[in-house]
Amino acid sequence: MCMVEYFNCTIIDINCLQCISHTKCYECTAQYYVQEYPNVTAICQLCSAAITGCENCTSTAACDACLTPTYLASGSGCALCSTFITNCKNCTDNVTCTACVDTYGILDSLTCTLCSTMMIGCKLCPSSTVCTGCYSGYFLNGSTCLPCYKGVDNCAICSSGTICLLCNSDSYLSTGNTSCICNSGLTKVSGLCGPVGCASAYRFSSTTLCLSCNASLNFDYVNSTSCTCKTGFVL
């Protein structure tokens, strides 16, 4: 009497569902296809290894489903979302981006734009209005970035809005890293260290420049780095 012969298909390949002999698989689990080596064996291979970005396939000739949301179907294969939308990481179709690569955020469904061009100091952002990470010299304040000196006066690099790691060269850190103390001959103005008598200042590159001097305290403007007493007054 002849009996049905049963095979342990997983001995051939752990991803083999059904086989026709001790060496040949003919059906694999999801994400795998049958790779046949004539007169030798037939085993399971990853679709993504045979076709870039492919999740499910039955052969190396065509992909049945791509690895979403990073890839989209393109002909018989798969293409990265960035192929259709520049700097796009995830998408639902070739005109709708849902996530951009690092340092880029979604301006609209068709455009990924540098976070720093949409929000000053922003390094990481999911959209044009929400920042999740800032460049050095800025700290995250809610969903936007502020210069470190807006948190700690005259701070150049900070870990938060209250802790400074490095002061501008015209000042030095206090004990506890909570403030920057202006060097001799300078005074705090506009969150920076400016010349004595300065009423308004801004930071350009590595220099603090004075915009105006305090007339109510009898100072006259000389230039961007100095103020002088009005005629008839002494410091």
C-alpha positions in Angstrom: 0.0 0.0 0.0 1.3 3.5 -0.9 1.1 6.2 1.7 1.3 10.0 1.4 4.8 11.3 2.2 4.9 14.3 4.4 7.8 16.8 4.4 9.0 19.1 7.1 9.3 22.2 4.9 11.0 24.3 7.5 14.0 22.1 7.3 14.5 23.4 3.8 13.9 27.0 4.8 12.4 28.5 8.0 10.2 30.7 5.8 8.9 27.8 3.6 5.2 27.1 4.0 4.8 24.3 1.5 7.3 22.1 -0.3 7.3 19.3 -2.9 10.3 17.4 -1.6 13.0 17.4 1.1 14.9 20.0 -0.8 12.4 22.1 -2.8 10.0 24.7 -1.5 7.2 26.1 -3.6 5.4 28.5 -1.3 7.0 31.0 1.1 5.8 33.2 3.9 4.9 36.9 3.3 7.8 39.1 2.1 9.6 36.1 0.6 9.6 34.4 -2.8 10.7 31.0 -4.0 14.2 31.1 -5.5 14.9 27.9 -7.5 18.3 26.5 -8.2 17.6 23.8 -11.0 18.4 20.2 -10.0 19.6 21.4 -6.6 17.0 23.1 -4.4 14.4 25.8 -4.1 14.5 28.1 -1.1 12.9 31.3 0.2 14.5 34.7 -0.4 13.6 38.2 0.8 11.7 40.2 -1.8 13.5 43.4 -0.6 16.8 41.8 -1.4 15.8 41.0 -5.0 13.8 44.2 -5.7 14.8 47.3 -3.8 11.9 48.5 -1.6 9.7 45.6 -2.3 7.7 44.0 0.5 5.8 41.2 -1.3 6.5 39.4 -4.5 6.3 35.9 -6.2 9.4 36.3 -8.3 12.2 38.7 -9.1 10.3 39.9 -12.2 7.7 42.1 -10.5 6.8 43.5 -7.1 3.3 43.0 -5.7 3.6 45.5 -2.8 6.2 48.0 -1.8 7.6 48.8 1.6 5.3 51.7 2.6 5.4 54.5 3.4 9.0 54.9 2.2 8.5 53.4 -1.3 5.9 53.6 -4.0 5.2 51.3 -6.9 7.1 52.3 -10.1 6.6 50.1 -13.1 7.4 46.5 -12.0 9.5 47.7 -9.1 9.6 50.3 -6.3 11.0 53.8 -5.9 11.8 56.0 -2.9 9.3 58.7 -2.2 12.2 61.2 -2.8 12.1 60.1 -6.5 8.8 61.8 -6.9 9.0 64.6 -4.2 12.5 65.9 -3.4 13.7 65.2 0.2 10.5 63.3 1.0 10.9 60.3 3.3 7.4 59.0 3.6 4.4 59.4 1.2 1.0 58.1 0.4 1.3 58.7 -3.4 3.6 60.5 -5.8 2.1 63.9 -5.0 1.5 63.7 -1.2 4.4 63.7 1.2 3.7 62.8 4.9 7.3 63.1 6.3 10.5 64.7 5.0 14.1 63.6 5.6 16.0 65.1 8.6 16.4 68.9 8.7 13.5 69.3 6.2 9.8 69.9 7.0 6.6 69.8 5.0 5.7 73.2 3.6 2.8 71.7 1.7 2.0 68.2 0.5 4.3 68.7 -2.5 7.3 70.4 -0.9 9.9 69.6 1.6 11.8 72.7 2.7 14.8 73.2 5.0 13.6 73.8 8.6 16.0 76.7 9.0 14.5 78.6 6.1 11.0 78.3 7.6 12.0 79.0 11.2 15.2 80.7 12.3 17.6 78.4 14.2 15.4 75.3 13.6 17.1 72.0 12.7 14.3 69.5 12.9 10.7 70.1 12.1 7.6 68.1 11.0 6.0 71.2 9.4 6.6 74.8 8.7 5.2 76.0 12.1 6.5 73.4 14.6 10.1 72.9 15.4 11.4 69.9 17.5 15.1 70.5 17.5 17.4 73.6 17.2 20.9 74.3 15.9 23.7 75.1 18.3 23.3 78.6 19.6 19.5 78.3 20.0 17.2 76.6 22.4 13.7 75.1 22.0 11.0 77.4 23.4 7.7 75.6 22.9 7.7 74.9 19.1 10.2 77.5 18.0 13.9 78.3 18.5 15.3 81.3 20.3 18.9 82.5 20.4 20.6 81.4 23.6 21.1 85.0 24.7 17.2 85.3 24.8 17.3 82.8 27.7 20.6 83.7 29.4 21.9 87.2 28.6 25.0 87.1 26.3 25.0 83.3 26.1 26.5 81.8 22.9 25.7 78.1 23.4 23.1 76.7 25.8 21.4 73.4 26.7 18.2 75.2 27.6 16.7 78.6 28.2 18.2 78.7 31.7 21.5 76.9 31.4 24.4 78.4 29.4 27.3 76.2 28.2 29.4 79.0 26.7 29.3 82.7 26.8 30.2 85.2 24.1 33.9 86.1 24.3 33.1 89.5 25.9 31.8 87.8 29.1 32.3 84.8 31.3 30.1 82.1 33.0 28.9 82.5 36.5 28.9 79.6 39.0 26.1 77.3 38.1 26.1 78.3 34.4 23.0 80.4 34.9 24.4 83.8 33.7 27.1 85.4 31.7 29.0 88.3 33.4 30.1 91.1 31.1 33.9 91.8 31.0 35.1 95.0 32.5 34.1 98.1 30.6 31.0 96.6 29.2 27.4 96.5 30.4 24.3 94.4 29.7 22.0 95.7 27.0 19.4 93.9 24.8 20.5 90.6 26.4 24.1 91.2 25.2 27.3 92.9 26.5 27.6 96.4 24.9 29.6 99.5 25.6 28.7 101.6 28.6 25.8 103.9 27.7 24.4 101.8 24.9 20.6 101.6 24.8 20.1 99.1 22.1 22.4 96.4 20.6 22.5 93.4 18.3 24.8 90.5 17.6 26.5 90.3 14.1 28.8 87.3 13.5 31.0 87.4 16.6 30.6 91.1 17.5 28.0 93.0 19.6 27.2 96.2 17.8 25.5 99.2 19.5 22.5 100.7 17.6 21.9 103.7 19.8 23.1 105.3 23.0 21.1 106.3 26.1 20.3 110.0 25.6 18.3 110.1 28.8 21.6 109.3 30.7 23.4 112.0 28.7 25.3 109.7 26.3 26.0 110.5 22.6 26.4 107.8 19.9 30.0 107.6 18.5 29.9 104.4 16.5 28.7 100.8 16.8 31.2 100.0 19.5 31.2 103.1 21.7 29.1 105.8 23.4 30.5 109.0 24.9 29.2 111.5 27.5 27.5 114.6 26.1 29.4 117.8 26.3 29.6 119.1 29.8 29.1 115.6 31.4 31.6 113.1 32.7 31.3 109.3 33.2 
